[in-house]
């Protein structure tokens, strides 16, 4: 009767040798898996949580122009794109997407191949990089938001005039 134990209700149960240690192992394994998954989510989150500013917001805030990595949203200024011959260095200017703030231009550079929709006048462009001494935004990554496929006929006629 050494294997019998009494539960609080007075019933006798038989406990398998080592069953408590198996349950403890499963609990520890579950905790380790949950901690690992939690860490992966935590480690991945900060890089994706980078908020972006409009060109006018970026130019009006001195504290974000200190060399830290930021994202700036806007559109390409017509006629501002320049690339010398077969060079990979591109220079261009950006303004606010809606063009509401006149005079707010951001000079930027980028080394690399540009996305296909970069030159589309309806695309919103998000530059990721840092503001360098000399007043130029050095872009490390370019994201292009696809323009809406569903535009009204009135918008199309205004753009073509």
C-alpha positions, 0 to 999 in steps of 0.5 A, a space after each residue: 500500500 505504499 503506492 496509495 495516497 489519499 486525496 482531500 476527499 478521502 479517495 485513494 489514488 495510485 500515482 505512477 512513479 515519475 509522473 509528477 516529474 513528467 508534468 514538471 518537464 512539460 510545464 517548463 518546456 511550455 514556458 521556454 517555448 512561450 518565452 522564446 516566442 515572446 522574445 521573437 515578437 519583441 525583437 521584431 517589433 521595434 524595427 517595424 514601429 518606426 513612424 513616418 513624418 510628412 516633409 513639412 513635419 520633418 522640416 519643421 522639427 529640428 530634433 528629428 534632423 539630428 542624424 537618427 533614422 526616420 521615415 519621411 513621406 511625400 511625393 517626388 517633385 517634378 523635374 527634380 530627379 537627377 542621375 549622372 550617366 550610369 551612376 547609381 547615385 540619384 538626387 531628387 527632391 520631395 514635397 508633401 503628398 497633397 502639396 498643401 504646404 508650398 515651399 517645403 522641399 526635402 533634398 534627398 540622395 539614394 544609392 541603388 535601384 529605384 522601385 518601379 512606381 517611384 516616378 508615378 505622380 500618384 504614388 506616395 513615397 516613403 524614404 527611410 534614412 537620416 538627415 546629414 550635415 549639408 541639408 541632404 536626406 541620405 536615403 537607405 531604403 525607399 518604400 512606394 505606396 501603390 496609388 489607388 486603382 479606384 480614382 474618380 473620373 473627376 480626379 483623372 480629368 483634373 490631373 490631365 489638365 
